Amino acid sequence: MGILSWIIIGLIAGAIAKAIHPGDDPGGFFVTILIGIAGAVVGGWVFSLLGYGKVDGFDIGSLFIAIVGAVLLLFIYRKVVTK
C-alpha cells in the first residue's frame, strides 16, 4: 500500500478508535489522528508477524487491523501521558 492509503486508513482508524475508546486525550484531535496512522502501521506489522494475514490493500480486514492497532496505541498513549 502506498503512504497515502496508510494515511487515509489511519485517519479512519483514529476516528473509530476515538469512538471505541472515548475520553480526554492530552494531545487532542490531531494527536489521535497521528496515533491512528501509527496504529495502522503497527497493527499491520504485528498481525503480519502473527500470521493473520498481510495488509496489502484497502479492505475491511486492513481497516480492522488498523483499528485494533490504533485502539492499542491510544490506550498506551493515555497510560503514559496521563498522570
PDB file with SEQRES, HELIX, SHEET and CRYST1 records, atoms N, CA, C and O in Angstrom:
SEQRES   1 A   83  MET GLY ILE LEU SER TRP ILE ILE ILE GLY LEU ILE ALA          
SEQRES   2 A   83  GLY ALA ILE ALA LYS ALA ILE HIS PRO GLY ASP ASP PRO          
SEQRES   3 A   83  GLY GLY PHE PHE VAL THR ILE LEU ILE GLY ILE ALA GLY          
SEQRES   4 A   83  ALA VAL VAL GLY GLY TRP VAL PHE SER LEU LEU GLY TYR          
SEQRES   5 A   83  GLY LYS VAL ASP GLY PHE ASP ILE GLY SER LEU PHE ILE          
SEQRES   6 A   83  ALA ILE VAL GLY ALA VAL LEU LEU LEU PHE ILE TYR ARG          
SEQRES   7 A   83  LYS VAL VAL THR LYS                                          
HELIX    1 AA1 ILE A    3  ILE A   20  1                                  18    
HELIX    2 AA2 PHE A   29  LEU A   49  1                                  21    
HELIX    3 AA3 ILE A   60  VAL A   81  1                                  22    
CRYST1    1.000    1.000    1.000  90.00  90.00  90.00 P 1           1          
ATOM      1  N   MET A   1       0.839  -1.180   0.000  1.00  0.00           N  
ATOM      2  CA  MET A   1       0.000   0.000   0.000  1.00  0.00           C  
ATOM      3  C   MET A   1       0.880   1.237   0.000  1.00  0.00           C  
ATOM      4  O   MET A   1       1.972   1.249   0.567  1.00  0.00           O  
ATOM      5  N   GLY A   2       0.389   2.249  -0.633  1.00  0.00           N  
ATOM      6  CA  GLY A   2       1.124   3.495  -0.649  1.00  0.00           C  
ATOM      7  C   GLY A   2       0.925   4.274   0.637  1.00  0.00           C  
ATOM      8  O   GLY A   2       0.015   3.998   1.418  1.00  0.00           O  
ATOM      9  N   ILE A   3       1.782   5.240   0.839  1.00  0.00           N  
ATOM     10  CA  ILE A   3       1.724   6.035   2.060  1.00  0.00           C  
ATOM     11  C   ILE A   3       0.411   6.798   2.174  1.00  0.00           C  
ATOM     12  O   ILE A   3      -0.093   6.994   3.279  1.00  0.00           O  
ATOM     13  N   LEU A   4      -0.145   7.228   1.055  1.00  0.00           N  
ATOM     14  CA  LEU A   4      -1.429   7.925   1.082  1.00  0.00           C  
ATOM     15  C   LEU A   4      -2.545   7.010   1.575  1.00  0.00           C  
ATOM     16  O   LEU A   4      -3.426   7.446   2.316  1.00  0.00           O  
ATOM     17  N   SER A   5      -2.511   5.750   1.169  1.00  0.00           N  
ATOM     18  CA  SER A   5      -3.505   4.786   1.650  1.00  0.00           C  
ATOM     19  C   SER A   5      -3.379   4.571   3.149  1.00  0.00           C  
ATOM     20  O   SER A   5      -4.384   4.482   3.854  1.00  0.00           O  
ATOM     21  N   TRP A   6      -2.128   4.485   3.644  1.00  0.00           N  
ATOM     22  CA  TRP A   6      -1.925   4.317   5.079  1.00  0.00           C  
ATOM     23  C   TRP A   6      -2.452   5.522   5.850  1.00  0.00           C  
ATOM     24  O   TRP A   6      -3.026   5.369   6.927  1.00  0.00           O  
ATOM     25  N   ILE A   7      -2.259   6.713   5.304  1.00  0.00           N  
ATOM     26  CA  ILE A   7      -2.751   7.924   5.968  1.00  0.00           C  
ATOM     27  C   ILE A   7      -4.273   7.930   6.006  1.00  0.00           C  
ATOM     28  O   ILE A   7      -4.866   8.267   7.031  1.00  0.00           O  
ATOM     29  N   ILE A   8      -4.908   7.560   4.902  1.00  0.00           N  
ATOM     30  CA  ILE A   8      -6.373   7.529   4.858  1.00  0.00           C  
ATOM     31  C   ILE A   8      -6.919   6.483   5.819  1.00  0.00           C  
ATOM     32  O   ILE A   8      -7.857   6.757   6.567  1.00  0.00           O  
ATOM     33  N   ILE A   9      -6.340   5.289   5.804  1.00  0.00           N  
ATOM     34  CA  ILE A   9      -6.780   4.246   6.735  1.00  0.00           C  
ATOM     35  C   ILE A   9      -6.530   4.700   8.172  1.00  0.00           C  
ATOM     36  O   ILE A   9      -7.360   4.468   9.051  1.00  0.00           O  
ATOM     37  N   GLY A  10      -5.387   5.347   8.412  1.00  0.00           N  
ATOM     38  CA  GLY A  10      -5.073   5.828   9.747  1.00  0.00           C  
ATOM     39  C   GLY A  10      -6.044   6.889  10.234  1.00  0.00           C  
ATOM     40  O   GLY A  10      -6.416   6.905  11.407  1.00  0.00           O  
ATOM     41  N   LEU A  11      -6.458   7.784   9.329  1.00  0.00           N  
ATOM     42  CA  LEU A  11      -7.456   8.793   9.695  1.00  0.00           C  
ATOM     43  C   LEU A  11      -8.761   8.140  10.114  1.00  0.00           C  
ATOM     44  O   LEU A  11      -9.356   8.503  11.129  1.00  0.00           O  
ATOM     45  N   ILE A  12      -9.190   7.185   9.331  1.00  0.00           N  
ATOM     46  CA  ILE A  12     -10.442   6.472   9.640  1.00  0.00           C  
ATOM     47  C   ILE A  12     -10.287   5.674  10.938  1.00  0.00           C  
ATOM     48  O   ILE A  12     -11.155   5.712  11.811  1.00  0.00           O  
ATOM     49  N   ALA A  13      -9.168   4.952  11.050  1.00  0.00           N  
ATOM     50  CA  ALA A  13      -8.934   4.128  12.243  1.00  0.00           C  
ATOM     51  C   ALA A  13      -8.816   4.986  13.494  1.00  0.00           C  
ATOM     52  O   ALA A  13      -9.305   4.601  14.556  1.00  0.00           O  
ATOM     53  N   GLY A  14      -8.174   6.141  13.383  1.00  0.00           N  
ATOM     54  CA  GLY A  14      -8.054   7.033  14.536  1.00  0.00           C  
ATOM     55  C   GLY A  14      -9.403   7.547  15.005  1.00  0.00           C  
ATOM     56  O   GLY A  14      -9.662   7.623  16.206  1.00  0.00           O  
ATOM     57  N   ALA A  15     -10.261   7.898  14.059  1.00  0.00           N  
ATOM     58  CA  ALA A  15     -11.603   8.373  14.415  1.00  0.00           C  
ATOM     59  C   ALA A  15     -12.428   7.262  15.054  1.00  0.00           C  
ATOM     60  O   ALA A  15     -13.138   7.497  16.032  1.00  0.00           O  
ATOM     61  N   ILE A  16     -12.336   6.061  14.509  1.00  0.00           N  
ATOM     62  CA  ILE A  16     -13.086   4.935  15.076  1.00  0.00           C  
ATOM     63  C   ILE A  16     -12.516   4.542  16.439  1.00  0.00           C  
ATOM     64  O   ILE A  16     -13.268   4.226  17.361  1.00  0.00           O  
ATOM     65  N   ALA A  17     -11.183   4.563  16.565  1.00  0.00           N  
ATOM     66  CA  ALA A  17     -10.559   4.245  17.858  1.00  0.00           C  
ATOM     67  C   ALA A  17     -10.996   5.239  18.925  1.00  0.00           C  
ATOM     68  O   ALA A  17     -11.228   4.859  20.073  1.00  0.00           O  
ATOM     69  N   LYS A  18     -11.108   6.501  18.553  1.00  0.00           N  
ATOM     70  CA  LYS A  18     -11.575   7.533  19.483  1.00  0.00           C  
ATOM     71  C   LYS A  18     -13.013   7.246  19.921  1.00  0.00           C  
ATOM     72  O   LYS A  18     -13.367   7.474  21.078  1.00  0.00           O  
ATOM     73  N   ALA A  19     -13.837   6.748  19.004  1.00  0.00           N  
ATOM     74  CA  ALA A  19     -15.221   6.412  19.344  1.00  0.00           C  
ATOM     75  C   ALA A  19     -15.289   5.167  20.229  1.00  0.00           C  
ATOM     76  O   ALA A  19     -16.132   5.083  21.122  1.00  0.00           O  
ATOM     77  N   ILE A  20     -14.402   4.201  19.979  1.00  0.00           N  
ATOM     78  CA  ILE A  20     -14.382   2.972  20.778  1.00  0.00           C  
ATOM     79  C   ILE A  20     -13.809   3.233  22.162  1.00  0.00           C  
ATOM     80  O   ILE A  20     -14.280   2.669  23.149  1.00  0.00           O  
ATOM     81  N   HIS A  21     -12.799   4.082  22.234  1.00  0.00           N  
ATOM     82  CA  HIS A  21     -12.091   4.362  23.484  1.00  0.00           C  
ATOM     83  C   HIS A  21     -12.211   5.857  23.786  1.00  0.00           C  
ATOM     84  O   HIS A  21     -11.224   6.587  23.696  1.00  0.00           O  
ATOM     85  N   PRO A  22     -13.429   6.323  24.149  1.00  0.00           N  
ATOM     86  CA  PRO A  22     -13.633   7.765  24.348  1.00  0.00           C  
ATOM     87  C   PRO A  22     -12.948   8.279  25.606  1.00  0.00           C  
ATOM     88  O   PRO A  22     -12.568   7.518  26.495  1.00  0.00           O  
ATOM     89  N   GLY A  23     -12.810   9.558  25.645  1.00  0.00           N  
ATOM     90  CA  GLY A  23     -12.215  10.201  26.810  1.00  0.00           C  
ATOM     91  C   GLY A  23     -11.375  11.388  26.377  1.00  0.00           C  
ATOM     92  O   GLY A  23     -11.224  11.665  25.187  1.00  0.00           O  
ATOM     93  N   ASP A  24     -10.833  12.083  27.365  1.00  0.00           N  
ATOM     94  CA  ASP A  24      -9.986  13.229  27.073  1.00  0.00           C  
ATOM     95  C   ASP A  24      -8.600  12.763  26.667  1.00  0.00           C  
ATOM     96  O   ASP A  24      -7.973  11.959  27.357  1.00  0.00           O  
ATOM     97  N   ASP A  25      -8.136  13.274  25.548  1.00  0.00           N  
ATOM     98  CA  ASP A  25      -6.786  12.985  25.085  1.00  0.00           C  
ATOM     99  C   ASP A  25      -5.901  14.170  25.406  1.00  0.00           C  
ATOM    100  O   ASP A  25      -6.279  15.313  25.147  1.00  0.00           O  
ATOM    101  N   PRO A  26      -4.738  13.918  25.961  1.00  0.00           N  
ATOM    102  CA  PRO A  26      -3.838  15.025  26.277  1.00  0.00           C  
ATOM    103  C   PRO A  26      -3.427  15.839  25.054  1.00  0.00           C  
ATOM    104  O   PRO A  26      -3.111  17.021  25.195  1.00  0.00           O  
ATOM    105  N   GLY A  27      -3.418  15.255  23.870  1.00  0.00           N  
ATOM    106  CA  GLY A  27      -2.972  15.961  22.677  1.00  0.00           C  
ATOM    107  C   GLY A  27      -4.085  16.450  21.779  1.00  0.00           C  
ATOM    108  O   GLY A  27      -3.822  17.213  20.849  1.00  0.00           O  
ATOM    109  N   GLY A  28      -5.301  16.046  22.018  1.00  0.00           N  
ATOM    110  CA  GLY A  28      -6.411  16.485  21.206  1.00  0.00           C  
ATOM    111  C   GLY A  28      -6.626  15.652  19.955  1.00  0.00           C  
ATOM    112  O   GLY A  28      -6.119  14.538  19.828  1.00  0.00           O  
ATOM    113  N   PHE A  29      -7.392  16.224  19.037  1.00  0.00           N  
ATOM    114  CA  PHE A  29      -7.828  15.520  17.835  1.00  0.00           C  
ATOM    115  C   PHE A  29      -6.665  15.123  16.928  1.00  0.00           C  
ATOM    116  O   PHE A  29      -6.628  14.003  16.419  1.00  0.00           O  
ATOM    117  N   PHE A  30      -5.718  16.036  16.727  1.00  0.00           N  
ATOM    118  CA  PHE A  30      -4.626  15.757  15.796  1.00  0.00           C  
ATOM    119  C   PHE A  30      -3.711  14.653  16.291  1.00  0.00           C  
ATOM    120  O   PHE A  30      -3.221  13.851  15.497  1.00  0.00           O  
ATOM    121  N   VAL A  31      -3.477  14.603  17.581  1.00  0.00           N  
ATOM    122  CA  VAL A  31      -2.658  13.521  18.140  1.00  0.00           C  
ATOM    123  C   VAL A  31      -3.385  12.191  17.993  1.00  0.00           C  
ATOM    124  O   VAL A  31      -2.758  11.167  17.722  1.00  0.00           O  
ATOM    125  N   THR A  32      -4.700  12.201  18.170  1.00  0.00           N  
ATOM    126  CA  THR A  32      -5.483  10.985  17.985  1.00  0.00           C  
ATOM    127  C   THR A  32      -5.371  10.489  16.549  1.00  0.00           C  
ATOM    128  O   THR A  32      -5.249   9.286  16.320  1.00  0.00           O  
ATOM    129  N   ILE A  33      -5.412  11.393  15.589  1.00  0.00           N  
ATOM    130  CA  ILE A  33      -5.283  11.006  14.176  1.00  0.00           C  
ATOM    131  C   ILE A  33      -3.883  10.451  13.903  1.00  0.00           C  
ATOM    132  O   ILE A  33      -3.737   9.454  13.197  1.00  0.00           O  
ATOM    133  N   LEU A  34      -2.854  11.098  14.462  1.00  0.00           N  
ATOM    134  CA  LEU A  34      -1.492  10.589  14.286  1.00  0.00           C  
ATOM    135  C   LEU A  34      -1.333   9.204  14.919  1.00  0.00           C  
ATOM    136  O   LEU A  34      -0.641   8.340  14.381  1.00  0.00           O  
ATOM    137  N   ILE A  35      -1.972   9.011  16.052  1.00  0.00           N  
ATOM    138  CA  ILE A  35      -1.952   7.695  16.689  1.00  0.00           C  
ATOM    139  C   ILE A  35      -2.686   6.680  15.805  1.00  0.00           C  
ATOM    140  O   ILE A  35      -2.286   5.518  15.730  1.00  0.00           O  
ATOM    141  N   GLY A  36      -3.745   7.115  15.147  1.00  0.00           N  
ATOM    142  CA  GLY A  36      -4.452   6.233  14.218  1.00  0.00           C  
ATOM    143  C   GLY A  36      -3.567   5.805  13.058  1.00  0.00           C  
ATOM    144  O   GLY A  36      -3.584   4.639  12.664  1.00  0.00           O  
ATOM    145  N   ILE A  37      -2.800   6.726  12.513  1.00  0.00           N  
ATOM    146  CA  ILE A  37      -1.892   6.396  11.410  1.00  0.00           C  
ATOM    147  C   ILE A  37      -0.811   5.431  11.905  1.00  0.00           C  
ATOM    148  O   ILE A  37      -0.520   4.428  11.254  1.00  0.00           O  
ATOM    149  N   ALA A  38      -0.221   5.744  13.060  1.00  0.00           N  
ATOM    150  CA  ALA A  38       0.791   4.853  13.624  1.00  0.00           C  
ATOM    151  C   ALA A  38       0.186   3.492  13.967  1.00  0.00           C  
ATOM    152  O   ALA A  38       0.835   2.460  13.792  1.00  0.00           O  
ATOM    153  N   GLY A  39      -1.053   3.491  14.455  1.00  0.00           N  
ATOM    154  CA  GLY A  39      -1.733   2.234  14.773  1.00  0.00           C  
ATOM    155  C   GLY A  39      -1.967   1.381  13.549  1.00  0.00           C  
ATOM    156  O   GLY A  39      -1.889   0.154  13.619  1.00  0.00           O  
ATOM    157  N   ALA A  40      -2.254   2.016  12.429  1.00  0.00           N  
ATOM    158  CA  ALA A  40      -2.435   1.267  11.179  1.00  0.00           C  
ATOM    159  C   ALA A  40      -1.139   0.568  10.793  1.00  0.00           C  
ATOM    160  O   ALA A  40      -1.149  -0.592  10.382  1.00  0.00           O  
ATOM    161  N   VAL A  41      -0.036   1.272  10.926  1.00  0.00           N  
ATOM    162  CA  VAL A  41       1.259   0.687  10.583  1.00  0.00           C  
ATOM    163  C   VAL A  41       1.637  -0.416  11.570  1.00  0.00           C  
ATOM    164  O   VAL A  41       2.015  -1.516  11.166  1.00  0.00           O  
ATOM    165  N   VAL A  42       1.533  -0.113  12.868  1.00  0.00           N  
ATOM    166  CA  VAL A  42       1.900  -1.094  13.889  1.00  0.00           C  
ATOM    167  C   VAL A  42       0.972  -2.302  13.839  1.00  0.00           C  
ATOM    168  O   VAL A  42       1.435  -3.440  13.926  1.00  0.00           O  
ATOM    169  N   GLY A  43      -0.323  -2.071  13.702  1.00  0.00           N  
ATOM    170  CA  GLY A  43      -1.273  -3.180  13.615  1.00  0.00           C  
ATOM    171  C   GLY A  43      -0.989  -4.075  12.429  1.00  0.00           C  
ATOM    172  O   GLY A  43      -1.027  -5.299  12.557  1.00  0.00           O  
ATOM    173  N   GLY A  44      -0.704  -3.492  11.275  1.00  0.00           N  
ATOM    174  CA  GLY A  44      -0.369  -4.292  10.098  1.00  0.00           C  
ATOM    175  C   GLY A  44       0.889  -5.102  10.301  1.00  0.00           C  
ATOM    176  O   GLY A  44       0.962  -6.256   9.879  1.00  0.00           O  
ATOM    177  N   TRP A  45       1.880  -4.509  10.942  1.00  0.00           N  
ATOM    178  CA  TRP A  45       3.139  -5.200  11.188  1.00  0.00           C  
ATOM    179  C   TRP A  45       2.943  -6.364  12.163  1.00  0.00           C  
ATOM    180  O   TRP A  45       3.428  -7.469  11.922  1.00  0.00           O  
ATOM    181  N   VAL A  46       2.226  -6.109  13.271  1.00  0.00           N  
ATOM    182  CA  VAL A  46       2.025  -7.143  14.290  1.00  0.00           C  
ATOM    183  C   VAL A  46       1.181  -8.289  13.742  1.00  0.00           C  
ATOM    184  O   VAL A  46       1.523  -9.454  13.945  1.00  0.00           O  
ATOM    185  N   PHE A  47       0.089  -7.981  13.053  1.00  0.00           N  
ATOM    186  CA  PHE A  47      -0.758  -9.034  12.519  1.00  0.00           C  
ATOM    187  C   PHE A  47      -0.021  -9.857  11.467  1.00  0.00           C  
ATOM    188  O   PHE A  47      -0.243 -11.063  11.358  1.00  0.00           O  
ATOM    189  N   SER A  48       0.852  -9.219  10.694  1.00  0.00           N  
ATOM    190  CA  SER A  48       1.656  -9.963   9.717  1.00  0.00           C  
ATOM    191  C   SER A  48       2.637 -10.899  10.421  1.00  0.00           C  
ATOM    192  O   SER A  48       2.833 -12.036   9.992  1.00  0.00           O  
ATOM    193  N   LEU A  49       3.250 -10.420  11.497  1.00  0.00           N  
ATOM    194  CA  LEU A  49       4.171 -11.268  12.253  1.00  0.00           C  
ATOM    195  C   LEU A  49       3.462 -12.458  12.892  1.00  0.00           C  
ATOM    196  O   LEU A  49       4.020 -13.552  12.970  1.00  0.00           O  
ATOM    197  N   LEU A  50       2.234 -12.239  13.345  1.00  0.00           N  
ATOM    198  CA  LEU A  50       1.475 -13.323  13.980  1.00  0.00           C  
ATOM    199  C   LEU A  50       0.872 -14.285  12.973  1.00  0.00           C  
ATOM    200  O   LEU A  50       0.315 -15.311  13.362  1.00  0.00           O  
ATOM    201  N   GLY A  51       0.972 -13.977  11.690  1.00  0.00           N  
ATOM    202  CA  GLY A  51       0.481 -14.873  10.652  1.00  0.00           C  
ATOM    203  C   GLY A  51      -1.002 -14.763  10.363  1.00  0.00           C  
ATOM    204  O   GLY A  51      -1.583 -15.680   9.782  1.00  0.00           O  
ATOM    205  N   TYR A  52      -1.623 -13.673  10.750  1.00  0.00           N  
ATOM    206  CA  TYR A  52      -3.051 -13.491  10.499  1.00  0.00           C  
ATOM    207  C   TYR A  52      -3.336 -12.833   9.160  1.00  0.00           C  
ATOM    208  O   TYR A  52      -4.440 -12.339   8.931  1.00  0.00           O  
ATOM    209  N   GLY A  53      -2.384 -12.823   8.308  1.00  0.00           N  
ATOM    210  CA  GLY A  53      -2.567 -12.212   7.002  1.00  0.00           C  
ATOM    211  C   GLY A  53      -1.794 -10.922   6.895  1.00  0.00           C  
ATOM    212  O   GLY A  53      -1.381 -10.335   7.894  1.00  0.00           O  
ATOM    213  N   LYS A  54      -1.609 -10.499   5.675  1.00  0.00           N  
ATOM    214  CA  LYS A  54      -0.873  -9.269   5.471  1.00  0.00           C  
ATOM    215  C   LYS A  54      -1.812  -8.175   5.004  1.00  0.00           C  
ATOM    216  O   LYS A  54      -2.863  -8.436   4.418  1.00  0.00           O  
ATOM    217  N   VAL A  55      -1.417  -6.972   5.270  1.00  0.00           N  
ATOM    218  CA  VAL A  55      -2.188  -5.816   4.850  1.00  0.00           C  
ATOM    219  C   VAL A  55      -1.638  -5.391   3.501  1.00  0.00           C  
ATOM    220  O   VAL A  55      -0.535  -4.853   3.406  1.00  0.00           O  
ATOM    221  N   ASP A  56      -2.413  -5.639   2.468  1.00  0.00           N  
ATOM    222  CA  ASP A  56      -1.912  -5.337   1.126  1.00  0.00           C  
ATOM    223  C   ASP A  56      -2.902  -4.550   0.290  1.00  0.00           C  
ATOM    224  O   ASP A  56      -2.748  -4.455  -0.928  1.00  0.00           O  
ATOM    225  N   GLY A  57      -3.896  -3.997   0.912  1.00  0.00           N  
ATOM    226  CA  GLY A  57      -4.863  -3.192   0.176  1.00  0.00           C  
ATOM    227  C   GLY A  57      -5.870  -2.573   1.125  1.00  0.00           C  
ATOM    228  O   GLY A  57      -5.862  -2.837   2.328  1.00  0.00           O  
ATOM    229  N   PHE A  58      -6.725  -1.760   0.571  1.00  0.00           N  
ATOM    230  CA  PHE A  58      -7.753  -1.097   1.369  1.00  0.00           C  
ATOM    231  C   PHE A  58      -8.994  -1.967   1.350  1.00  0.00           C  
ATOM    232  O   PHE A  58      -9.763  -1.946   0.388  1.00  0.00           O  
ATOM    233  N   ASP A  59      -9.191  -2.738   2.422  1.00  0.00           N  
ATOM    234  CA  ASP A  59     -10.367  -3.586   2.546  1.00  0.00           C  
ATOM    235  C   ASP A  59     -10.782  -3.624   4.021  1.00  0.00           C  
ATOM    236  O   ASP A  59     -10.163  -2.979   4.866  1.00  0.00           O  
ATOM    237  N   ILE A  60     -11.822  -4.377   4.312  1.00  0.00           N  
ATOM    238  CA  ILE A  60     -12.352  -4.444   5.670  1.00  0.00           C  
ATOM    239  C   ILE A  60     -11.326  -5.033   6.634  1.00  0.00           C  
ATOM    240  O   ILE A  60     -11.201  -4.566   7.766  1.00  0.00           O  
ATOM    241  N   GLY A  61     -10.599  -6.045   6.197  1.00  0.00           N  
ATOM    242  CA  GLY A  61      -9.580  -6.657   7.052  1.00  0.00           C  
ATOM    243  C   GLY A  61      -8.483  -5.676   7.422  1.00  0.00           C  
ATOM    244  O   GLY A  61      -8.058  -5.619   8.576  1.00  0.00           O  
ATOM    245  N   SER A  62      -8.027  -4.910   6.452  1.00  0.00           N  
ATOM    246  CA  SER A  62      -6.992  -3.906   6.707  1.00  0.00           C  
ATOM    247  C   SER A  62      -7.499  -2.835   7.669  1.00  0.00           C  
ATOM    248  O   SER A  62      -6.769  -2.394   8.557  1.00  0.00           O  
ATOM    249  N   LEU A  63      -8.733  -2.428   7.490  1.00  0.00           N  
ATOM    250  CA  LEU A  63      -9.319  -1.424   8.370  1.00  0.00           C  
ATOM    251  C   LEU A  63      -9.446  -1.961   9.791  1.00  0.00           C  
ATOM    252  O   LEU A  63      -9.162  -1.244  10.750  1.00  0.00           O  
ATOM    253  N   PHE A  64      -9.868  -3.211   9.934  1.00  0.00           N  
ATOM    254  CA  PHE A  64      -9.979  -3.838  11.252  1.00  0.00           C  
ATOM    255  C   PHE A  64      -8.623  -3.884  11.949  1.00  0.00           C  
ATOM    256  O   PHE A  64      -8.516  -3.544  13.128  1.00  0.00           O  
ATOM    257  N   ILE A  65      -7.592  -4.301  11.227  1.00  0.00           N  
ATOM    258  CA  ILE A  65      -6.244  -4.374  11.785  1.00  0.00           C  
ATOM    259  C   ILE A  65      -5.776  -2.980  12.213  1.00  0.00           C  
ATOM    260  O   ILE A  65      -5.175  -2.821  13.276  1.00  0.00           O  
ATOM    261  N   ALA A  66      -6.053  -1.984  11.388  1.00  0.00           N  
ATOM    262  CA  ALA A  66      -5.663  -0.608  11.714  1.00  0.00           C  
ATOM    263  C   ALA A  66      -6.398  -0.108  12.951  1.00  0.00           C  
ATOM    264  O   ALA A  66      -5.808   0.582  13.783  1.00  0.00           O  
ATOM    265  N   ILE A  67      -7.663  -0.442  13.081  1.00  0.00           N  
ATOM    266  CA  ILE A  67      -8.445  -0.018  14.247  1.00  0.00           C  
ATOM    267  C   ILE A  67      -7.910  -0.670  15.514  1.00  0.00           C  
ATOM    268  O   ILE A  67      -7.771  -0.006  16.541  1.00  0.00           O  
ATOM    269  N   VAL A  68      -7.609  -1.960  15.452  1.00  0.00           N  
ATOM    270  CA  VAL A  68      -7.047  -2.648  16.618  1.00  0.00           C  
ATOM    271  C   VAL A  68      -5.727  -2.007  17.031  1.00  0.00           C  
ATOM    272  O   VAL A  68      -5.496  -1.759  18.214  1.00  0.00           O  
ATOM    273  N   GLY A  69      -4.871  -1.742  16.061  1.00  0.00           N  
ATOM    274  CA  GLY A  69      -3.598  -1.091  16.356  1.00  0.00           C  
ATOM    275  C   GLY A  69      -3.792   0.300  16.930  1.00  0.00           C  
ATOM    276  O   GLY A  69      -3.082   0.688  17.858  1.00  0.00           O  
ATOM    277  N   ALA A  70      -4.740   1.058  16.397  1.00  0.00           N  
ATOM    278  CA  ALA A  70      -4.989   2.419  16.877  1.00  0.00           C  
ATOM    279  C   ALA A  70      -5.551   2.421  18.294  1.00  0.00           C  
ATOM    280  O   ALA A  70      -5.152   3.245  19.117  1.00  0.00           O  
ATOM    281  N   VAL A  71      -6.467   1.513  18.582  1.00  0.00           N  
ATOM    282  CA  VAL A  71      -7.026   1.428  19.941  1.00  0.00           C  
ATOM    283  C   VAL A  71      -5.922   1.060  20.925  1.00  0.00           C  
ATOM    284  O   VAL A  71      -5.849   1.624  22.017  1.00  0.00           O  
ATOM    285  N   LEU A  72      -5.069   0.120  20.544  1.00  0.00           N  
ATOM    286  CA  LEU A  72      -3.969  -0.285  21.413  1.00  0.00           C  
ATOM    287  C   LEU A  72      -3.010   0.871  21.663  1.00  0.00           C  
ATOM    288  O   LEU A  72      -2.631   1.120  22.807  1.00  0.00           O  
ATOM    289  N   LEU A  73      -2.616   1.576  20.619  1.00  0.00           N  
ATOM    290  CA  LEU A  73      -1.710   2.710  20.800  1.00  0.00           C  
ATOM    291  C   LEU A  73      -2.363   3.858  21.569  1.00  0.00           C  
ATOM    292  O   LEU A  73      -1.698   4.528  22.359  1.00  0.00           O  
ATOM    293  N   LEU A  74      -3.645   4.091  21.349  1.00  0.00           N  
ATOM    294  CA  LEU A  74      -4.350   5.135  22.088  1.00  0.00           C  
ATOM    295  C   LEU A  74      -4.394   4.800  23.579  1.00  0.00           C  
ATOM    296  O   LEU A  74      -4.209   5.676  24.424  1.00  0.00           O  
ATOM    297  N   PHE A  75      -4.637   3.547  23.890  1.00  0.00           N  
ATOM    298  CA  PHE A  75      -4.644   3.098  25.287  1.00  0.00           C  
ATOM    299  C   PHE A  75      -3.273   3.304  25.922  1.00  0.00           C  
ATOM    300  O   PHE A  75      -3.172   3.850  27.020  1.00  0.00           O  
ATOM    301  N   ILE A  76      -2.221   2.870  25.234  1.00  0.00           N  
ATOM    302  CA  ILE A  76      -0.858   3.023  25.752  1.00  0.00           C  
ATOM    303  C   ILE A  76      -0.503   4.500  25.906  1.00  0.00           C  
ATOM    304  O   ILE A  76       0.089   4.899  26.909  1.00  0.00           O  
ATOM    305  N   TYR A  77      -0.863   5.306  24.915  1.00  0.00           N  
ATOM    306  CA  TYR A  77      -0.570   6.744  24.955  1.00  0.00           C  
ATOM    307  C   TYR A  77      -1.221   7.395  26.181  1.00  0.00           C  
ATOM    308  O   TYR A  77      -0.587   8.187  26.879  1.00  0.00           O  
ATOM    309  N   ARG A  78      -2.477   7.061  26.434  1.00  0.00           N  
ATOM    310  CA  ARG A  78      -3.167   7.657  27.572  1.00  0.00           C  
ATOM    311  C   ARG A  78      -2.542   7.223  28.890  1.00  0.00           C  
ATOM    312  O   ARG A  78      -2.462   8.021  29.824  1.00  0.00           O  
ATOM    313  N   LYS A  79      -2.097   5.974  28.983  1.00  0.00           N  
ATOM    314  CA  LYS A  79      -1.479   5.481  30.218  1.00  0.00           C  
ATOM    315  C   LYS A  79      -0.133   6.157  30.462  1.00  0.00           C  
ATOM    316  O   LYS A  79       0.226   6.438  31.606  1.00  0.00           O  
ATOM    317  N   VAL A  80       0.605   6.415  29.398  1.00  0.00           N  
ATOM    318  CA  VAL A  80       1.933   7.011  29.544  1.00  0.00           C  
ATOM    319  C   VAL A  80       1.836   8.505  29.833  1.00  0.00           C  
ATOM    320  O   VAL A  80       2.554   9.012  30.695  1.00  0.00           O  
ATOM    321  N   VAL A  81       0.961   9.218  29.124  1.00  0.00           N  
ATOM    322  CA  VAL A  81       0.904  10.677  29.219  1.00  0.00           C  
ATOM    323  C   VAL A  81       0.077  11.138  30.416  1.00  0.00           C  
ATOM    324  O   VAL A  81       0.454  12.105  31.079  1.00  0.00           O  
ATOM    325  N   THR A  82      -1.030  10.480  30.707  1.00  0.00           N  
ATOM    326  CA  THR A  82      -1.924  10.905  31.779  1.00  0.00           C  
ATOM    327  C   THR A  82      -1.340  10.498  33.130  1.00  0.00           C  
ATOM    328  O   THR A  82      -0.842   9.386  33.310  1.00  0.00           O  
ATOM    329  N   LYS A  83      -1.419  11.429  34.065  1.00  0.00           N  
ATOM    330  CA  LYS A  83      -0.874  11.134  35.402  1.00  0.00           C  
ATOM    331  C   LYS A  83      -1.945  10.717  36.338  1.00  0.00           C  
ATOM    332  O   LYS A  83      -1.670  10.431  37.503  1.00  0.00           O  
TER     333      LYS A  83                                                      
END                                                                             
